[in-house]
Amino acid sequence: MLTLLKLLQDGRFHSGQSLGAALGVSRSAVWKQLQQLEAELNLPIYKVRGRGYRLKRPLSLLDQESLNRGDCTWPSVVLDSIDSTNAEVMRRISAGCIPPFAVAAERQTAGRGRRGRHWVSPYAENLYYSLALRIDGGARQLEGLSLVIGLAVLATLRSFGVTGVGLKWPNDLLVKNRKIAGILLELVGDPADICNVIVGIGINVNMLVANEDIGQPWTSMAAEVPGLVDRTALAVRLGQYLGDYLVRHKKEGFPALRAEWEAGHLWQGARVNLIAGAQTITGIVLGIDSTGALRLSVCGEERAYSGGELSLRLSDDS
């Protein structure tokens, strides 16, 4: 089916005869595979007598060879379908694979976001990308790491012409307060010694149709910059920026990147609610500190907050 999908990804009409010849099968076998594509991947296919078959919308499939060509920063593997790219990276580390390496997928059946949320992952629409990193510099190398990853994603989106995109502490990227990308970091090992960090990145790329499973306002690159985005080129560019920012972080530490992150933060000076479990803290965003913790003015007093279970929302009166 993947070979058939590669033939159809241009969004043009292809006759059953030409598809059968390319695949070395009969036209009836092509018809059966097309039905499977529609049913299993939820990809609408137009069928017009005398013209053939085409996808409702063209696709941009990931090309593993291109991801590993030339001076790629780390080896990458592309999977057709997986439960979660982060989970697959974790399995590969357990099996003895040595970081750094990356896993990308056309589809996730159980994609995960922060705080246990489901990450909607339609086939070949968005970028589902996880990077395994070895951290051997102790806790200092973990300081502000998720924010550094955010800077790399921000630079990638801007390089593709997405304007108005910015950061939301700690791990989201927004356009007009609609989510376009998110980051999930998971730690394996001892953070005080040697550990592995799995960096999961999800970017809404060519998704245009609303999905009822997404529980917050969202947008995509194609919605902001009309036209089909080349997902392979995006993944290559993301890897380049990730490599650059990770090198800077390792050499200089997060304090050297702090001002750049604050310049990209959309909610600087905004009145917000910080939700920590059942507690809600209201304050004004002052910025971040040298470790990446959020600085808030609460009742005129500056306080710093950090932790994976915190959630930031604009206050109703902001």
C-alpha positions as CSV (number, residue, x, y, z in Angstrom):
1,M,0.0,0.0,0.0
2,L,2.9,2.4,0.7
3,T,4.1,2.0,-2.9
4,L,0.6,2.8,-4.1
5,L,0.4,5.8,-1.8
6,K,3.7,7.1,-3.2
7,L,2.3,7.0,-6.7
8,L,-0.8,8.9,-5.6
9,Q,0.8,11.5,-3.3
10,D,1.0,14.1,-6.0
11,G,-2.8,14.5,-5.9
12,R,-3.3,13.9,-9.6
13,F,-5.4,11.4,-11.4
14,H,-3.8,8.0,-12.2
15,S,-5.6,5.4,-14.2
16,G,-6.1,1.9,-12.8
17,Q,-4.1,0.5,-15.7
18,S,-1.1,2.7,-15.0
19,L,-1.2,2.0,-11.3
20,G,-1.5,-1.7,-11.9
21,A,1.5,-1.7,-14.3
22,A,3.6,0.2,-11.9
23,L,2.8,-2.2,-9.1
24,G,2.8,-5.3,-11.2
25,V,-0.8,-6.3,-10.2
26,S,-4.2,-6.3,-11.8
27,R,-6.6,-3.4,-11.8
28,S,-8.9,-5.3,-9.5
29,A,-6.0,-5.7,-7.0
30,V,-5.4,-1.9,-7.3
31,W,-9.0,-1.3,-6.4
32,K,-8.8,-3.5,-3.3
33,Q,-5.6,-1.7,-2.2
34,L,-7.4,1.7,-2.7
35,Q,-10.2,0.5,-0.5
36,Q,-7.7,-0.5,2.2
37,L,-6.1,2.9,2.0
38,E,-9.4,4.7,2.6
39,A,-10.4,2.4,5.4
40,E,-7.1,2.0,7.3
41,L,-5.6,5.5,6.8
42,N,-8.8,7.6,6.5
43,L,-7.6,9.0,3.2
44,P,-10.5,10.0,0.9
45,I,-9.9,8.9,-2.7
46,Y,-11.8,10.3,-5.7
47,K,-12.7,7.7,-8.3
48,V,-13.8,9.1,-11.7
49,R,-14.7,6.9,-14.7
50,G,-12.3,7.6,-17.6
51,R,-9.8,9.5,-15.4
52,G,-8.8,7.1,-12.7
53,Y,-8.1,7.7,-9.1
54,R,-6.6,10.6,-7.0
55,L,-6.3,11.6,-3.4
56,K,-8.6,14.3,-2.2
57,R,-5.6,16.3,-1.2
58,P,-1.9,15.7,-2.1
59,L,0.4,14.3,0.5
60,S,4.0,14.9,1.4
61,L,5.5,11.6,2.6
62,L,8.7,11.4,4.6
63,D,11.8,10.3,2.8
64,Q,14.2,8.4,5.1
65,E,17.1,8.6,2.6
66,S,16.9,12.4,2.4
67,L,16.9,12.6,6.2
68,N,20.2,10.7,6.3
69,R,21.8,12.3,3.3
70,G,25.0,14.4,3.5
71,D,26.0,16.0,6.8
72,C,22.9,14.9,8.8
73,T,23.3,15.7,12.5
74,W,22.2,12.2,13.6
75,P,20.8,9.0,12.0
76,S,17.0,9.0,11.5
77,V,14.5,6.3,10.8
78,V,11.0,6.8,9.3
79,L,8.2,4.4,10.3
80,D,4.9,4.1,8.5
81,S,2.8,3.7,11.7
82,I,3.8,3.5,15.4
83,D,2.0,3.9,18.7
84,S,4.3,6.8,19.7
85,T,7.6,8.0,18.4
86,N,8.7,8.7,22.0
87,A,7.8,5.1,23.0
88,E,9.7,3.7,20.0
89,V,12.8,5.7,20.9
90,M,12.6,4.4,24.5
91,R,12.3,0.8,23.2
92,R,15.3,1.3,20.9
93,I,17.4,2.7,23.8
94,S,16.4,-0.4,25.9
95,A,17.5,-2.6,23.0
96,G,21.0,-1.0,23.0
97,C,20.7,1.8,20.4
98,I,23.1,4.6,21.2
99,P,21.9,8.2,21.1
100,P,21.8,10.5,19.3
101,F,19.3,9.2,16.8
102,A,15.8,10.2,15.7
103,V,12.6,8.5,14.9
104,A,9.8,10.0,12.7
105,A,6.5,8.5,11.7
106,E,3.8,9.0,9.2
107,R,1.2,8.2,11.8
108,Q,0.9,7.7,15.6
109,T,-1.8,5.5,17.0
110,A,-1.2,6.6,20.6
111,G,0.6,9.9,20.3
112,R,1.2,11.7,23.6
113,G,1.5,15.3,24.7
114,R,2.3,16.8,28.1
115,R,0.3,15.8,31.2
116,G,-0.9,12.6,29.6
117,R,-2.8,14.3,26.8
118,H,-3.5,12.5,23.5
119,W,-1.7,14.0,20.5
120,V,-3.9,13.7,17.4
121,S,-1.7,12.2,14.6
122,P,-3.5,11.8,11.2
123,Y,-1.6,10.0,8.5
124,A,1.1,12.0,6.7
125,E,-0.4,15.3,7.7
126,N,1.9,16.5,10.5
127,L,5.4,15.9,11.8
128,Y,5.8,13.4,14.6
129,Y,9.5,13.4,15.5
130,S,11.4,12.1,18.5
131,L,15.1,12.6,19.2
132,A,17.2,10.6,21.7
133,L,20.0,12.5,23.4
134,R,22.7,11.3,25.9
135,I,23.2,13.8,28.7
136,D,26.5,13.3,30.5
137,G,27.1,16.8,31.9
138,G,24.9,16.3,35.0
139,A,21.8,18.4,35.9
140,R,23.3,21.6,34.4
141,Q,22.8,20.2,30.9
142,L,19.1,19.7,31.6
143,E,18.5,23.3,32.7
144,G,16.2,25.0,30.3
145,L,16.5,22.1,27.8
146,S,12.9,22.0,26.8
147,L,13.0,25.8,26.2
148,V,16.1,25.4,24.0
149,I,14.2,22.8,21.9
150,G,11.4,25.4,21.7
151,L,13.9,27.9,20.2
152,A,14.9,25.4,17.6
153,V,11.3,24.7,16.6
154,L,10.6,28.4,16.5
155,A,13.5,29.0,14.2
156,T,12.4,26.2,11.9
157,L,8.8,27.5,11.6
158,R,10.0,31.0,10.9
159,S,12.4,29.8,8.2
160,F,9.3,28.3,6.4
161,G,7.6,31.7,6.4
162,V,5.3,31.2,9.4
163,T,4.8,34.7,10.8
164,G,3.5,35.6,14.2
165,V,4.6,32.4,15.7
166,G,6.0,32.5,19.2
167,L,6.7,30.5,22.4
168,K,4.4,29.8,25.3
169,W,6.1,28.6,28.5
170,P,7.1,25.9,28.9
171,N,6.7,23.7,25.8
172,D,4.2,25.1,23.2
173,L,4.4,27.3,20.1
174,L,1.4,29.4,19.1
175,V,0.2,31.6,16.3
176,K,-2.5,34.0,17.4
177,N,-3.0,31.9,20.6
178,R,-3.6,28.8,18.5
179,K,-1.3,25.9,19.0
180,I,0.9,25.0,16.1
181,A,3.5,22.8,17.8
182,G,4.3,21.1,21.1
183,I,7.2,19.5,22.9
184,L,7.4,16.6,25.3
185,L,10.6,15.6,27.1
186,E,11.0,12.3,28.9
187,L,14.0,11.3,31.0
188,V,15.6,7.8,31.3
189,G,18.4,7.3,33.8
190,D,20.0,9.4,36.6
191,P,19.8,13.1,35.9
192,A,22.7,13.7,38.4
193,D,25.0,11.4,36.4
194,I,24.5,9.9,32.9
195,C,21.0,9.8,31.4
196,N,19.1,9.8,28.2
197,V,16.5,12.4,27.2
198,I,13.8,11.7,24.7
199,V,12.7,14.9,22.9
200,G,9.3,14.5,21.3
201,I,8.2,17.2,18.9
202,G,4.9,17.5,17.2
203,I,4.3,20.1,14.5
204,N,0.9,20.7,12.8
205,V,2.1,20.8,9.1
206,N,-0.5,20.2,6.4
207,M,-3.6,19.5,8.6
208,L,-6.5,21.7,7.6
209,V,-9.6,19.8,8.5
210,A,-10.9,20.2,12.1
211,N,-10.7,17.2,14.3
212,E,-13.1,16.8,17.2
213,D,-10.5,15.1,19.3
214,I,-8.4,18.3,19.5
215,G,-9.5,20.0,22.7
216,Q,-7.9,23.5,22.1
217,P,-7.6,26.1,19.4
218,W,-5.0,25.0,16.8
219,T,-3.5,26.0,13.5
220,S,-1.0,24.5,11.0
221,M,1.8,25.6,8.8
222,A,-0.4,25.1,5.7
223,A,-3.1,27.3,7.3
224,E,-0.7,30.1,7.9
225,V,1.4,29.8,4.7
226,P,-0.9,28.3,2.0
227,G,0.4,25.4,0.0
228,L,1.6,21.9,0.7
229,V,4.6,21.9,3.0
230,D,7.4,19.4,2.2
231,R,7.5,17.4,5.5
232,T,10.9,15.9,4.6
233,A,12.5,19.3,4.1
234,L,10.9,20.4,7.4
235,A,12.3,17.5,9.3
236,V,15.8,18.1,7.8
237,R,15.6,21.8,8.7
238,L,14.4,20.9,12.2
239,G,17.3,18.6,12.7
240,Q,19.8,21.3,11.6
241,Y,18.4,23.9,14.1
242,L,18.2,21.3,16.9
243,G,21.8,20.5,16.3
244,D,22.9,24.2,16.4
245,Y,20.9,25.1,19.5
246,L,22.0,21.9,21.4
247,V,25.6,22.7,20.7
248,R,25.2,26.2,22.0
249,H,23.3,25.0,25.1
250,K,26.1,22.5,25.9
251,K,28.9,25.0,25.4
252,E,27.4,28.1,27.0
253,G,24.5,26.9,29.2
254,F,21.0,28.1,29.2
255,P,21.7,31.6,30.6
256,A,23.3,32.5,27.2
257,L,20.0,31.7,25.5
258,R,17.7,33.2,28.1
259,A,17.2,36.6,26.4
260,E,16.5,35.1,23.0
261,W,13.8,32.9,24.6
262,E,12.2,35.8,26.3
263,A,12.2,37.8,23.0
264,G,10.2,35.0,21.5
265,H,7.8,34.5,24.4
266,L,4.3,35.7,23.4
267,W,3.0,36.2,26.9
268,Q,5.7,38.4,28.3
269,G,4.0,41.0,30.6
270,A,0.6,39.2,30.3
271,R,-1.6,38.4,33.2
272,V,-1.9,34.6,33.5
273,N,-3.2,31.8,35.6
274,L,-0.6,29.1,36.5
275,I,-2.3,25.8,37.3
276,A,-0.5,23.4,39.6
277,G,-2.9,20.5,40.3
278,A,-5.8,21.9,42.2
279,Q,-4.0,25.2,42.9
280,T,-4.3,28.3,40.6
281,I,-1.8,31.1,40.9
282,T,-2.5,34.4,39.2
283,G,0.3,36.8,38.3
284,I,2.1,38.9,35.7
285,V,4.7,37.2,33.5
286,L,8.1,38.7,34.2
287,G,10.1,36.2,32.1
288,I,12.2,33.3,33.0
289,D,15.3,32.8,35.2
290,S,18.7,31.3,34.4
291,T,17.3,27.7,34.8
292,G,14.2,28.2,32.6
293,A,11.8,28.6,35.5
294,L,8.8,31.0,35.0
295,R,9.1,34.3,36.8
296,L,5.8,35.7,37.9
297,S,4.8,38.8,39.8
298,V,2.3,37.6,42.4
299,C,0.7,40.3,44.5
300,G,3.7,42.5,43.9
301,E,6.2,39.7,44.8
302,E,8.4,38.0,42.3
303,R,8.2,34.2,42.4
304,A,9.7,31.4,40.2
305,Y,8.0,28.2,39.2
306,S,9.2,25.1,37.4
307,G,8.0,21.5,36.9
308,G,6.5,19.3,34.3
309,E,2.9,19.3,35.7
310,L,2.4,23.1,35.5
311,S,0.1,24.6,33.0
312,L,-0.1,28.3,31.9
313,R,-3.3,30.0,30.8
314,L,-4.1,33.6,30.0
315,S,-6.2,35.2,32.7
316,D,-9.7,36.2,31.7
317,D,-8.9,39.8,32.3
318,S,-5.6,39.8,30.5
